[in-house]
Amino acid sequence: MSSGALPELSIVIVSYRCRDLLRDSLASLEANRDDVDLEVEVLDNASGDGTLEAAREFPWVRVTELPENAGFGRANNLGLARVRGRAVLVLNPDTVVPPHGLRRCLDELWAHPDVGLMTARLVDPDGCLDRRCKRGFPTLWSSLCYFSGLDRVLHDRRSQRYTVGWLPDTQAGDVESVSGAFMLMRRDALVRVGGFDEQFFMYAEDIDLSLRFIADGWRVHYWPGVDVVHVGAGSNVDGKRPPMANAAYFRTMAPFIAKHRPGVRGRLLAAVVGVTSELLLLASSLFGGMRGTPRGSRVGGSSAGDRGV
């Protein structure tokens, strides 16, 4: 790529205490450089564990050390402001993209001019679907069904809305939201929509951004033509979320509801959810429940370690 040329794809990765996972992710991107003109920007949220050194093993990667843990949305916005590609991929550091996977995803994106945001099929290391890669608006009922497993029993759309259960994971289709682990966007669409809402330290910022793409007239698309491995919870310690991530896990839904459910009913619901969330957070802290969600049932935005916080 000449110094004046714009890359086809810019990739932004926010990392936090995930040295080995990040190394594997960057190695998978290196294998994709043969058929995609790309640039990669890694922003590290003050890991202090050798994550920076692992990223610098790849000389074609630009690495920035942030002075503090800025959170997922804010750190990504810093990276998005620096990159120049026609398409932008927000990618978690605990993902592995197969060879030629980026080329196939880009070809799919360019084939549909009205798609502003798309994702691939996300699977865990055992090949099981990460159900968050295709989602709907998280209503209280659909979220309850997801957490409890009722959505596997109740097959109506109201109960399965959170995971768009009526859309087979092998079938492409438009959805209301995708996971922040793999968000491939047209740059011109992203500029119109704006970046992540930084009021969300982590969790729900990917849902919020997806909904804003739709509000601006763009399609949000799930495409299972490529399987991307998403490990999840890479920076959890002994299965527990770090304190800042744990607090965000419980405190995100109230402001999200307040933003996307305007009016008196929305404010009342947000207040009830806010009080409930504080009680759950207190119980989590007192009883040692600061744990990442189990594999195969990951919820919210993503587990702490795969969101750079």
C-alpha positions in Angstrom: 0.0 0.0 0.0 1.4 3.3 -1.0 1.6 6.1 1.6 -1.2 8.0 0.0 -3.6 5.1 -0.7 -6.5 4.3 1.5 -6.8 0.8 2.8 -9.9 -1.2 2.0 -10.3 -2.2 5.6 -9.3 -0.7 9.0 -9.4 -3.0 12.1 -9.7 -1.5 15.6 -8.9 -3.8 18.5 -9.2 -2.7 22.2 -7.3 -5.0 24.5 -7.0 -5.6 28.2 -5.0 -8.3 29.9 -5.3 -10.8 27.1 -1.7 -11.1 25.8 -1.9 -14.7 24.4 -5.4 -14.3 23.0 -4.4 -11.1 21.3 -1.3 -12.7 19.8 -3.5 -15.5 18.3 -5.9 -12.9 16.9 -3.2 -10.9 15.2 -1.7 -14.0 13.8 -5.0 -14.9 12.2 -5.2 -11.4 10.7 -1.7 -11.8 9.3 -3.0 -14.8 7.4 -5.7 -12.5 5.9 -3.3 -9.8 4.6 -2.7 -11.6 1.3 -6.1 -10.8 -0.1 -7.2 -7.7 1.9 -5.4 -4.4 2.0 -5.8 -3.6 5.7 -4.5 -1.6 8.6 -4.7 -2.6 12.2 -4.9 -0.3 15.2 -4.6 -1.8 18.7 -5.4 0.3 21.7 -4.5 -1.2 25.1 -6.5 -0.2 28.2 -3.5 -0.1 30.5 -3.1 -3.9 30.8 0.4 -4.0 32.3 0.7 -7.7 31.6 2.7 -7.9 28.4 -0.2 -7.4 26.1 1.5 -4.4 24.5 4.7 -6.4 23.8 2.6 -9.2 22.2 1.0 -6.7 19.8 4.4 -5.2 18.9 5.6 -8.6 17.7 3.6 -7.7 14.5 5.4 -4.7 12.9 2.4 -3.9 10.6 0.2 -3.2 13.7 0.0 0.3 15.2 -0.1 0.0 19.0 -1.2 2.7 21.4 -1.0 2.4 25.2 -3.8 4.3 27.0 -2.9 5.8 30.4 -6.0 4.3 32.0 -8.8 1.9 31.4 -11.0 4.0 29.1 -13.7 1.4 28.6 -14.7 -0.3 25.4 -16.7 2.4 23.7 -14.3 5.3 24.4 -11.2 3.4 23.5 -12.7 2.2 20.2 -13.8 5.7 19.4 -10.2 6.9 19.8 -9.1 4.2 17.3 -11.9 4.8 14.9 -10.9 8.5 14.7 -7.4 7.4 13.5 -8.2 4.9 10.8 -8.8 5.5 7.1 -10.3 2.4 5.5 -13.4 2.3 3.3 -14.7 -0.3 5.7 -14.0 -0.5 9.5 -14.0 -3.7 11.6 -14.4 -3.4 15.4 -12.9 -6.7 16.5 -12.4 -8.3 20.0 -8.9 -9.4 20.9 -10.1 -12.9 21.7 -11.2 -13.7 18.1 -9.6 -15.8 15.4 -10.6 -15.1 11.8 -10.1 -17.9 9.3 -7.9 -17.4 6.2 -9.7 -15.5 3.5 -12.5 -14.8 6.0 -12.1 -11.0 5.8 -12.1 -11.1 2.0 -15.4 -13.1 2.0 -17.0 -10.7 4.5 -16.0 -7.6 2.6 -17.3 -9.1 -0.7 -20.6 -9.7 1.1 -20.7 -6.1 2.5 -19.9 -4.5 -0.9 -22.5 -6.6 -2.6 -25.3 -4.9 -0.6 -25.0 -1.1 -0.7 -27.8 -0.7 1.9 -26.0 -2.8 4.5 -24.2 -0.4 6.9 -23.3 -3.0 9.5 -22.8 -6.7 9.4 -21.3 -9.6 11.3 -20.1 -13.1 10.7 -21.2 -16.3 12.5 -19.5 -16.3 15.9 -18.6 -19.7 17.5 -16.7 -20.7 20.6 -13.6 -22.8 20.4 -15.7 -26.0 20.3 -17.7 -24.7 17.4 -20.9 -23.9 19.3 -22.8 -20.8 18.2 -22.4 -17.7 20.3 -26.0 -16.7 20.2 -25.3 -13.0 20.8 -24.0 -12.6 17.2 -27.6 -12.1 16.0 -29.9 -10.3 18.4 -33.0 -8.2 18.7 -33.9 -5.4 21.1 -33.5 -6.7 24.7 -37.0 -6.4 26.1 -37.4 -7.5 29.8 -39.4 -10.5 28.7 -37.0 -11.7 26.0 -34.0 -11.1 28.2 -35.7 -13.1 31.0 -36.4 -15.9 28.5 -32.8 -15.9 27.4 -31.3 -15.9 30.9 -33.6 -18.6 32.1 -33.5 -20.7 28.9 -37.2 -20.3 28.3 -36.5 -19.1 24.8 -35.4 -22.6 23.9 -38.9 -23.8 24.9 -41.1 -20.9 23.9 -40.9 -20.5 20.2 -42.9 -17.3 19.7 -41.1 -14.2 18.4 -41.7 -12.2 21.6 -39.9 -14.8 23.7 -37.1 -15.4 21.2 -36.5 -11.7 20.2 -33.3 -11.3 22.1 -31.5 -14.0 20.1 -33.7 -13.8 17.0 -34.4 -17.5 17.6 -36.6 -17.8 14.5 -33.6 -17.1 12.2 -31.4 -20.3 11.8 -27.8 -19.6 12.5 -26.9 -21.0 9.1 -29.2 -18.5 7.3 -28.4 -14.9 6.5 -30.8 -12.3 7.6 -31.3 -8.8 8.9 -31.3 -8.3 12.7 -31.7 -5.5 15.2 -28.3 -5.9 16.8 -24.9 -7.7 16.5 -22.1 -8.4 18.9 -19.3 -6.0 19.5 -16.9 -8.9 19.0 -17.1 -8.5 15.2 -18.8 -5.4 13.8 -18.0 -4.7 10.1 -19.2 -1.3 9.0 -19.1 0.9 5.9 -17.0 3.9 6.9 -19.4 6.4 5.3 -22.3 4.9 7.3 -20.3 5.0 10.5 -19.5 8.6 10.0 -23.2 9.4 9.6 -24.3 7.4 12.6 -21.4 8.4 14.9 -19.3 6.1 17.1 -20.0 4.3 20.3 -22.0 6.1 23.0 -19.4 6.6 25.7 -21.9 6.7 28.5 -21.8 2.9 28.3 -18.4 1.8 29.8 -19.1 -1.6 28.3 -22.1 -3.9 27.6 -25.0 -2.6 25.5 -22.8 -0.2 23.5 -22.9 -2.6 20.6 -26.7 -2.9 20.7 -27.0 0.9 20.9 -24.8 1.4 17.9 -26.7 -1.2 15.9 -30.0 0.5 16.6 -28.6 3.8 15.5 -27.6 2.3 12.2 -31.2 1.1 11.7 -32.6 4.5 12.7 -30.4 6.1 10.0 -31.8 3.9 7.4 -29.1 1.2 7.1 -29.6 -2.6 7.3 -27.9 -4.5 10.0 -27.0 -7.9 8.6 -26.1 -11.3 10.0 -24.1 -13.4 7.5 -23.0 -17.0 8.4 -20.7 -17.3 5.4 -17.6 -17.2 7.7 -17.2 -18.7 11.1 -15.1 -16.5 13.5 -14.0 -18.1 16.7 -14.8 -16.0 19.8 -13.2 -17.3 23.0 -14.8 -14.9 25.5 -13.9 -13.7 29.0 -10.2 -13.5 28.2 -9.2 -11.2 31.1 -11.4 -12.8 33.7 -9.4 -14.1 36.7 -10.5 -17.4 38.2 -13.8 -17.1 36.2 -14.6 -13.7 37.7 -15.1 -10.4 36.0 -12.8 -7.5 37.0 -14.6 -5.1 39.4 -15.1 -2.3 36.8 -16.5 -4.7 34.3 -18.7 -6.3 37.0 -20.2 -2.9 37.9 -20.8 -2.1 34.2 -22.5 -5.5 33.7 -25.2 -4.6 36.2 -25.4 -0.9 35.7 -25.7 -0.7 31.9 -29.3 -1.7 31.3 -31.0 1.3 33.2 -29.4 4.0 31.1 -29.9 1.9 27.9 -33.6 1.7 28.7 -33.8 5.4 29.5 -32.2 6.2 26.1 -34.3 3.9 23.9 -37.6 3.9 25.8 -38.4 7.6 26.1 -41.4 8.9 28.0 -42.8 8.4 31.5 -43.1 4.6 31.2 -39.5 4.3 30.0 -38.2 6.5 32.9 -40.1 4.5 35.4 -38.9 1.2 34.0 -35.3 2.5 34.0 -35.6 3.6 37.6 -36.9 0.1 38.7 -34.2 -1.6 36.7 -31.6 0.7 38.2 -32.5 -0.1 41.8 -32.7 -3.8 41.0 -29.3 -3.7 39.3 -27.7 -2.0 42.3 -29.1 -4.7 44.6 -27.8 -7.4 42.3 -24.4 -5.7 42.1 -24.2 -5.6 45.9 -25.2 -9.3 46.2 -22.6 -10.1 43.5 -19.8 -8.3 45.4 -20.8 -9.7 48.8 -21.2 -13.3 47.7 -18.4 -13.6 45.3 -20.6 -13.7 42.2 -18.4 -11.6 39.9 -18.2 -14.3 37.4 -18.3 -14.3 33.6 -21.3 -15.8 32.0 -20.9 -19.5 31.1 -19.9 -20.5 27.6 -22.8 -20.8 25.3 -25.0 -18.4 27.4 -23.0 -15.2 27.1 -25.2 -12.1 27.5 -25.2 -8.3 27.3 -22.4 -6.9 25.2 -19.7 -9.5 25.8 -17.7 -10.9 28.7 -15.2 -8.6 30.3 -12.0 -10.0 28.9 -13.1 -9.8 25.3 -14.1 -6.1 25.4 -10.8 -4.5 26.3 -11.8 -3.7 29.9 
